[in-house]
Amino acid sequence: MDIKEWYYGQHREKQHTENLTKIVASKFQTKLEHQYAA
């Protein structure tokens, strides 16, 4: 395996994880806002 390929693979994984975290966080925040709004 090429070191560059490995590096970009790691970077993509990290970005993917960050994106998932943001999505989950925003959904969770929306849920909280709805709870307090009700």
PDB file of N, CA, C and O in Angstrom:
ATOM      1  N   MET A   1       0.839  -1.191   0.000  1.00  0.00           N
ATOM      2  CA  MET A   1       0.000   0.000   0.000  1.00  0.00           C
ATOM      3  C   MET A   1       0.885   1.255   0.000  1.00  0.00           C
ATOM      4  O   MET A   1       1.884   1.339   0.714  1.00  0.00           O
ATOM      5  N   ASP A   2       0.488   2.203  -0.810  1.00  0.00           N
ATOM      6  CA  ASP A   2       1.231   3.452  -0.923  1.00  0.00           C
ATOM      7  C   ASP A   2       0.969   4.310   0.320  1.00  0.00           C
ATOM      8  O   ASP A   2      -0.153   4.372   0.823  1.00  0.00           O
ATOM      9  N   ILE A   3       2.017   4.964   0.799  1.00  0.00           N
ATOM     10  CA  ILE A   3       1.852   5.785   2.016  1.00  0.00           C
ATOM     11  C   ILE A   3       0.903   6.947   1.761  1.00  0.00           C
ATOM     12  O   ILE A   3       0.165   7.359   2.656  1.00  0.00           O
ATOM     13  N   LYS A   4       0.922   7.479   0.533  1.00  0.00           N
ATOM     14  CA  LYS A   4       0.035   8.590   0.207  1.00  0.00           C
ATOM     15  C   LYS A   4      -1.416   8.122   0.237  1.00  0.00           C
ATOM     16  O   LYS A   4      -2.292   8.813   0.757  1.00  0.00           O
ATOM     17  N   GLU A   5      -1.658   6.953  -0.322  1.00  0.00           N
ATOM     18  CA  GLU A   5      -3.018   6.386  -0.321  1.00  0.00           C
ATOM     19  C   GLU A   5      -3.500   6.211   1.117  1.00  0.00           C
ATOM     20  O   GLU A   5      -4.632   6.551   1.462  1.00  0.00           O
ATOM     21  N   TRP A   6      -2.604   5.669   1.945  1.00  0.00           N
ATOM     22  CA  TRP A   6      -2.956   5.434   3.341  1.00  0.00           C
ATOM     23  C   TRP A   6      -3.293   6.759   4.020  1.00  0.00           C
ATOM     24  O   TRP A   6      -4.282   6.861   4.746  1.00  0.00           O
ATOM     25  N   TYR A   7      -2.455   7.779   3.774  1.00  0.00           N
ATOM     26  CA  TYR A   7      -2.671   9.089   4.399  1.00  0.00           C
ATOM     27  C   TYR A   7      -4.009   9.674   3.999  1.00  0.00           C
ATOM     28  O   TYR A   7      -4.762  10.150   4.849  1.00  0.00           O
ATOM     29  N   TYR A   8      -4.311   9.641   2.704  1.00  0.00           N
ATOM     30  CA  TYR A   8      -5.592  10.199   2.255  1.00  0.00           C
ATOM     31  C   TYR A   8      -6.760   9.382   2.780  1.00  0.00           C
ATOM     32  O   TYR A   8      -7.822   9.931   3.074  1.00  0.00           O
ATOM     33  N   GLY A   9      -6.575   8.092   2.899  1.00  0.00           N
ATOM     34  CA  GLY A   9      -7.617   7.229   3.459  1.00  0.00           C
ATOM     35  C   GLY A   9      -7.921   7.628   4.896  1.00  0.00           C
ATOM     36  O   GLY A   9      -9.082   7.735   5.290  1.00  0.00           O
ATOM     37  N   GLN A  10      -6.866   7.847   5.674  1.00  0.00           N
ATOM     38  CA  GLN A  10      -7.027   8.262   7.070  1.00  0.00           C
ATOM     39  C   GLN A  10      -7.748   9.599   7.133  1.00  0.00           C
ATOM     40  O   GLN A  10      -8.656   9.792   7.942  1.00  0.00           O
ATOM     41  N   HIS A  11      -7.335  10.518   6.272  1.00  0.00           N
ATOM     42  CA  HIS A  11      -7.914  11.856   6.267  1.00  0.00           C
ATOM     43  C   HIS A  11      -9.406  11.793   5.936  1.00  0.00           C
ATOM     44  O   HIS A  11     -10.217  12.475   6.562  1.00  0.00           O
ATOM     45  N   ARG A  12      -9.757  10.970   4.948  1.00  0.00           N
ATOM     46  CA  ARG A  12     -11.163  10.841   4.550  1.00  0.00           C
ATOM     47  C   ARG A  12     -11.985  10.253   5.686  1.00  0.00           C
ATOM     48  O   ARG A  12     -13.099  10.701   5.956  1.00  0.00           O
ATOM     49  N   GLU A  13     -11.427   9.243   6.351  1.00  0.00           N
ATOM     50  CA  GLU A  13     -12.135   8.633   7.482  1.00  0.00           C
ATOM     51  C   GLU A  13     -12.417   9.682   8.550  1.00  0.00           C
ATOM     52  O   GLU A  13     -13.516   9.747   9.102  1.00  0.00           O
ATOM     53  N   LYS A  14     -11.408  10.499   8.832  1.00  0.00           N
ATOM     54  CA  LYS A  14     -11.536  11.517   9.866  1.00  0.00           C
ATOM     55  C   LYS A  14     -12.627  12.508   9.479  1.00  0.00           C
ATOM     56  O   LYS A  14     -13.460  12.872  10.309  1.00  0.00           O
ATOM     57  N   GLN A  15     -12.624  12.939   8.241  1.00  0.00           N
ATOM     58  CA  GLN A  15     -13.635  13.893   7.786  1.00  0.00           C
ATOM     59  C   GLN A  15     -15.020  13.277   7.864  1.00  0.00           C
ATOM     60  O   GLN A  15     -15.977  13.934   8.272  1.00  0.00           O
ATOM     61  N   HIS A  16     -15.125  12.014   7.470  1.00  0.00           N
ATOM     62  CA  HIS A  16     -16.409  11.321   7.500  1.00  0.00           C
ATOM     63  C   HIS A  16     -16.939  11.282   8.936  1.00  0.00           C
ATOM     64  O   HIS A  16     -18.115  11.548   9.184  1.00  0.00           O
ATOM     65  N   THR A  17     -16.051  10.946   9.875  1.00  0.00           N
ATOM     66  CA  THR A  17     -16.445  10.881  11.280  1.00  0.00           C
ATOM     67  C   THR A  17     -16.897  12.241  11.770  1.00  0.00           C
ATOM     68  O   THR A  17     -17.887  12.349  12.492  1.00  0.00           O
ATOM     69  N   GLU A  18     -16.161  13.300  11.372  1.00  0.00           N
ATOM     70  CA  GLU A  18     -16.527  14.652  11.800  1.00  0.00           C
ATOM     71  C   GLU A  18     -17.885  15.040  11.245  1.00  0.00           C
ATOM     72  O   GLU A  18     -18.691  15.662  11.937  1.00  0.00           O
ATOM     73  N   ASN A  19     -18.140  14.670   9.984  1.00  0.00           N
ATOM     74  CA  ASN A  19     -19.432  14.988   9.371  1.00  0.00           C
ATOM     75  C   ASN A  19     -20.560  14.281  10.118  1.00  0.00           C
ATOM     76  O   ASN A  19     -21.596  14.878  10.407  1.00  0.00           O
ATOM     77  N   LEU A  20     -20.345  13.004  10.424  1.00  0.00           N
ATOM     78  CA  LEU A  20     -21.364  12.253  11.166  1.00  0.00           C
ATOM     79  C   LEU A  20     -21.625  12.898  12.517  1.00  0.00           C
ATOM     80  O   LEU A  20     -22.772  13.026  12.945  1.00  0.00           O
ATOM     81  N   THR A  21     -20.550  13.304  13.186  1.00  0.00           N
ATOM     82  CA  THR A  21     -20.690  13.928  14.502  1.00  0.00           C
ATOM     83  C   THR A  21     -21.520  15.193  14.400  1.00  0.00           C
ATOM     84  O   THR A  21     -22.388  15.445  15.235  1.00  0.00           O
ATOM     85  N   LYS A  22     -21.250  15.994  13.366  1.00  0.00           N
ATOM     86  CA  LYS A  22     -22.006  17.244  13.176  1.00  0.00           C
ATOM     87  C   LYS A  22     -23.478  16.951  12.936  1.00  0.00           C
ATOM     88  O   LYS A  22     -24.348  17.627  13.485  1.00  0.00           O
ATOM     89  N   ILE A  23     -23.758  15.941  12.113  1.00  0.00           N
ATOM     90  CA  ILE A  23     -25.150  15.594  11.799  1.00  0.00           C
ATOM     91  C   ILE A  23     -25.878  15.157  13.064  1.00  0.00           C
ATOM     92  O   ILE A  23     -26.988  15.612  13.343  1.00  0.00           O
ATOM     93  N   VAL A  24     -25.245  14.272  13.825  1.00  0.00           N
ATOM     94  CA  VAL A  24     -25.858  13.779  15.057  1.00  0.00           C
ATOM     95  C   VAL A  24     -26.066  14.924  16.040  1.00  0.00           C
ATOM     96  O   VAL A  24     -27.114  15.021  16.678  1.00  0.00           O
ATOM     97  N   ALA A  25     -25.065  15.786  16.158  1.00  0.00           N
ATOM     98  CA  ALA A  25     -25.156  16.905  17.093  1.00  0.00           C
ATOM     99  C   ALA A  25     -26.296  17.843  16.709  1.00  0.00           C
ATOM    100  O   ALA A  25     -27.049  18.288  17.575  1.00  0.00           O
ATOM    101  N   SER A  26     -26.426  18.145  15.425  1.00  0.00           N
ATOM    102  CA  SER A  26     -27.483  19.075  15.006  1.00  0.00           C
ATOM    103  C   SER A  26     -28.859  18.448  15.197  1.00  0.00           C
ATOM    104  O   SER A  26     -29.806  19.138  15.574  1.00  0.00           O
ATOM    105  N   LYS A  27     -28.981  17.130  14.938  1.00  0.00           N
ATOM    106  CA  LYS A  27     -30.266  16.453  15.152  1.00  0.00           C
ATOM    107  C   LYS A  27     -30.622  16.468  16.631  1.00  0.00           C
ATOM    108  O   LYS A  27     -31.773  16.695  17.004  1.00  0.00           O
ATOM    109  N   PHE A  28     -29.612  16.221  17.472  1.00  0.00           N
ATOM    110  CA  PHE A  28     -29.825  16.191  18.911  1.00  0.00           C
ATOM    111  C   PHE A  28     -30.260  17.570  19.395  1.00  0.00           C
ATOM    112  O   PHE A  28     -31.165  17.686  20.221  1.00  0.00           O
ATOM    113  N   GLN A  29     -29.611  18.615  18.880  1.00  0.00           N
ATOM    114  CA  GLN A  29     -29.950  19.978  19.284  1.00  0.00           C
ATOM    115  C   GLN A  29     -31.377  20.312  18.867  1.00  0.00           C
ATOM    116  O   GLN A  29     -32.124  20.922  19.632  1.00  0.00           O
ATOM    117  N   THR A  30     -31.755  19.913  17.659  1.00  0.00           N
ATOM    118  CA  THR A  30     -33.120  20.170  17.172  1.00  0.00           C
ATOM    119  C   THR A  30     -34.125  19.482  18.092  1.00  0.00           C
ATOM    120  O   THR A  30     -35.162  20.051  18.432  1.00  0.00           O
ATOM    121  N   LYS A  31     -33.805  18.249  18.490  1.00  0.00           N
ATOM    122  CA  LYS A  31     -34.677  17.484  19.370  1.00  0.00           C
ATOM    123  C   LYS A  31     -34.848  18.218  20.696  1.00  0.00           C
ATOM    124  O   LYS A  31     -35.961  18.332  21.208  1.00  0.00           O
ATOM    125  N   LEU A  32     -33.743  18.714  21.250  1.00  0.00           N
ATOM    126  CA  LEU A  32     -33.807  19.443  22.518  1.00  0.00           C
ATOM    127  C   LEU A  32     -34.651  20.700  22.363  1.00  0.00           C
ATOM    128  O   LEU A  32     -35.475  21.005  23.225  1.00  0.00           O
ATOM    129  N   GLU A  33     -34.454  21.425  21.279  1.00  0.00           N
ATOM    130  CA  GLU A  33     -35.204  22.654  21.052  1.00  0.00           C
ATOM    131  C   GLU A  33     -36.699  22.365  20.977  1.00  0.00           C
ATOM    132  O   GLU A  33     -37.512  23.124  21.504  1.00  0.00           O
ATOM    133  N   HIS A  34     -37.055  21.268  20.322  1.00  0.00           N
ATOM    134  CA  HIS A  34     -38.474  20.906  20.217  1.00  0.00           C
ATOM    135  C   HIS A  34     -39.040  20.566  21.597  1.00  0.00           C
ATOM    136  O   HIS A  34     -40.179  20.910  21.912  1.00  0.00           O
ATOM    137  N   GLN A  35     -38.231  19.889  22.413  1.00  0.00           N
ATOM    138  CA  GLN A  35     -38.691  19.521  23.756  1.00  0.00           C
ATOM    139  C   GLN A  35     -38.974  20.764  24.586  1.00  0.00           C
ATOM    140  O   GLN A  35     -39.992  20.843  25.274  1.00  0.00           O
ATOM    141  N   TYR A  36     -38.068  21.734  24.519  1.00  0.00           N
ATOM    142  CA  TYR A  36     -38.244  22.927  25.340  1.00  0.00           C
ATOM    143  C   TYR A  36     -39.294  23.864  24.769  1.00  0.00           C
ATOM    144  O   TYR A  36     -39.916  24.635  25.499  1.00  0.00           O
ATOM    145  N   ALA A  37     -39.488  23.791  23.444  1.00  0.00           N
ATOM    146  CA  ALA A  37     -40.488  24.648  22.805  1.00  0.00           C
ATOM    147  C   ALA A  37     -41.896  24.167  23.154  1.00  0.00           C
ATOM    148  O   ALA A  37     -42.828  24.963  23.273  1.00  0.00           O
ATOM    149  N   ALA A  38     -42.030  22.848  23.316  1.00  0.00           N
ATOM    150  CA  ALA A  38     -43.359  22.265  23.566  1.00  0.00           C
ATOM    151  C   ALA A  38     -43.909  22.672  24.934  1.00  0.00           C
ATOM    152  O   ALA A  38     -45.012  22.269  25.301  1.00  0.00           O
TER     153      ALA A  38
END
